[in-house]
Amino acid sequence: MRGLILQSDSIMRHLLDLFELSSADIEHIFAITEDLKTKYIGGLREPLLPGRVMALLFEKPSLRTRVSFETAMAHLGGSTLFLGQDVGWGQRESTADFARVLGEYVDVIVCRANCHRTVMDLAQYAGCAVVNGLTDQAHPCQALADVYTLREIYGRLKGLKVAYIGDANNVAASLFLACAKLGIQFAIASPEGYQFEPEFVAKVRDAVPDAKFELLVDPRQAVRGAQAIYTDVWTSMGQEAERAERERVLRPYQVNAALLKLAPADTRFMHCLPARRGEEVTDEVIDSPHSAVITQAANRMHAQKGLLAWLMSART
């Protein structure tokens, strides 16, 4: 891609979850991502967004989301404000007043929130783009980086199979939808009580009628024929009280060498990180040549550069 130009756009774009993006939107983001990553590897950090300002509002701690977004914006020539409790978010004034004022100052807000309603409210009132940096329902930026990583590894997306092992959480939900929209077969193996809600599955089916997916209980069945095996921590932030029970129920869903052997020889292991080694994954898997976890983490920055440029109307 050559000669990217930023123009004003009458349509306000947000990324609250992947239901909002078409397959063509995702491919456009990936085209920008690939162009910018190629230039980055060649030593060029193209300043597509000079003078643009991004605000980060985080209710949860973060390494990858915070640093990847801040670095991405710096590479693009913009700047970032990390806003702490001193700005009074959710305390001194209504969400509507807070969002309306903040939207007058910045071009994009990235929010990492406990509740999905929070990012929806920000998008409703802020007069700028809003990005979901993680909520209880979705982690769209992670899913974009994940499928972009698969395309780099295999040179294609259609016809691949991704097997997700464990709790059907926010990461799994966004990955499921990304796979559905891009022609990737998705299989998830989860114990009873830790599976997707039927309403969510129906929503995916309505959004992508030709989606190919399997909702399973047996992880051995899920990984057969899979080009990627994905897992996440058994206990996420805010679920600490459930830790003992989750560890008991999810123990048979550990990704280990025995499970990996049931998949094709070129299978890659994926994890959004941080990982609890010895729980959802063993050292011999996450540190093996099959592991793509560091590439995934690196691609958070690259995919988010593509996303930020797209949100702010990057055109060829």
ZILINUR-V639716 format. One line per field, one symbol per residue. ss: DSSP state (a for helix, b for strand, c for the rest). phi: phi as a letter, one per 30 degrees, with the letter a starting at -180 (. if undefined). burial: # if it has 24 or more other ideal C-beta (glycine too) atoms within 12 Angstrom, else .. Layout:
# ZILINUR-V639716
ss: ???
phi: ???
burial: ???
This chain:
# ZILINUR-V639716
ss: ccccbbccccccccbccaaaccaaaaaaaaaaaaaaaaaaacccccccccccbbbbbbcccccaaaaaaaaaaaacccbbbbbcaaacccccccaaaaaaaaaaaccbbbbbcccaaaaaaaaaacccbbbbbbcccccaaaaaaaaaaaaaaaccccccbbbbbccccaaaaaaaaaaaacccbbbbbccccccccaaaaaaaaaacccccbbbbccaaaaaccccbbbbccccccccaaaaaaaaaaaaaacbcaaaacccccccbbbbcccccbcccbcaaaaccccbcaaaaaaaaaaaaaaaaaaaccbbc
phi: .bidbcbdbdcdcbbcadddcdedddddedddedddddddddjccdddbdidbccccbcbdacddddddddeddddjcbbccccdddidibdadeddeddddddcbcaccccbdbdeddddeddcddbdbcddlbdcabddddddddddddddciabdjdbcccckddcddddddedddedcicdbbbcbdejbcddedddddddddbecdcabcbcdddddddiddbcbbbddbdejcedceddddddcedcddbddddddcedcdccbadidccejcdbcedcdcddddcdddedddedddddddddddcidbd
burial: #..#.#.....##########.#.#############.##....##.##..#########.#.###.################.....##....#..##.###..#########.#.######.##.###########################..#..################################..###...##..#...#..######..##.################........#...#..####..##.##...#######.##..####..##...####.####################..
